[in-house]
Amino acid sequence: MTEPRGVLGRSLRDGPPDEGGYAPQPLELGMEFGARSAARISLERVVPASRALRPHVVSLQLPIAAMLVVAIGLAGVAIFARQNPSAVNGPSGSATPSPTPSPTPSPTPRASPSSQPSPIVSARPTASPIAIPSLTQTFVSSRNGFSVKYPAGWTVKPATESWLPDTYLPPGNPALDDLELAGGARLVIASQRLAANQTEDQWLATYFQPFQGNHVCGSNLSTSPRLPIDGQSGYLDISDCTTAPDASIAVGGVTFDAIVFSGGRVYQITLDGIVDRAYFDALLATVKLDPSHAIDPLSPS
């Protein structure tokens, strides 16, 4: 019985404190046996061990959870830095805090190049209307048989010859009544009698080739726009066509031309210079045709 008790004593003496913090202490048993002495037993109460020496059991779950939180945080910072480098690195590459932007309207999404509409070319701005001077003067053509009003200050050069059939009339031709303002505008008018039994359509069919050739400004008179001239329906042959520099009264001038028939005669009325359609219409509105008083070398048959 002695050995098992010794093992138990050493186990209790050398073991850890219990849950209450008590550590076992050796028991001293003093026995003096005499014949007449009684047994004396001395016991020492087990005293609690020092708190500082008490071992603590640390759970492994807390460090692992903390490590997971730190790892997740570092991963989030890395992803944010990759997507928003300007928020981490300033202009010099050092880490700088990103300023809080002021509220601004959301920009309109930009369309991809394939969906963007083709650029639209804006039309050339319409030129300002040209001021039409007061038409206070009247010119009467005794040779070509008409009258027209024109502005003061223009020079007048009456025709000295008649317009012969199949003849083209360039500027300066003596068959033209010429009214002009140098460097501004010029109005020229001529007329001729139709041949015996010649109709308007027949004359129009021969007019373009013999008289103007392949002039780029000319048009097919049979389909030209019509315009009124002294109660007659005239033909707008040329409209706002750039005049050749060697034939223009003004640099950058344009030309308007009309054909009209009256009393067996055909009239050609041309305006060129720094003018527009309204200017041409204003002059045409003052034209009075007087074919019966025209001088003509041809005698009606």
Stockholm file with secondary structure:
# STOCKHOLM 1.0

chainA/1-301         MTEPRGVLGRSLRDGPPDEGGYAPQPLELGMEFGARSAARISLERVVPASRALRPHVVSLQLPIAAMLVVAIGLAGVAIFARQNPSAVNGPSGSATPSPTPSPTPSPTPRASPSSQPSPIVSARPTASPIAIPSLTQTFVSSRNGFSVKYPAGWTVKPATESWLPDTYLPPGNPALDDLELAGGARLVIASQRLAANQTEDQWLATYFQPFQGNHVCGSNLSTSPRLPIDGQSGYLDISDCTTAPDASIAVGGVTFDAIVFSGGRVYQITLDGIVDRAYFDALLATVKLDPSHAIDPLSPS
#=GR chainA/1-301 SS CHHHHHHHHHHHHHSCCCTTSBCCCCCCCCCCCCSSCCCCCCCCCCCBCCGGGCCCCCCSHHHHHHHHHHHHHHHHHHHHHHHCHHHHBCTTSSBCCCCCCCCCCCCCCCCCTTTSCCCCCCCCCCCCCCCCCCCCEEEEETTTTEEEEECTTCEEECCCSCCCTTCCCCTTCTTSEEEEETTTEEEEEEEEECCTTCCHHHHHHHHIIIIITTCTTCCCGGGSCEEEETTEEEEEEEEEEECCGGGCSSTTCEEEEEEEEETTEEEEEEEEESCCHHHHHHHHTTCEECGGGCCCSSCCC
#=GC SS_cons         CHHHHHHHHHHHHHSCCCTTSBCCCCCCCCCCCCSSCCCCCCCCCCCBCCGGGCCCCCCSHHHHHHHHHHHHHHHHHHHHHHHCHHHHBCTTSSBCCCCCCCCCCCCCCCCCTTTSCCCCCCCCCCCCCCCCCCCCEEEEETTTTEEEEECTTCEEECCCSCCCTTCCCCTTCTTSEEEEETTTEEEEEEEEECCTTCCHHHHHHHHIIIIITTCTTCCCGGGSCEEEETTEEEEEEEEEEECCGGGCSSTTCEEEEEEEEETTEEEEEEEEESCCHHHHHHHHTTCEECGGGCCCSSCCC
//
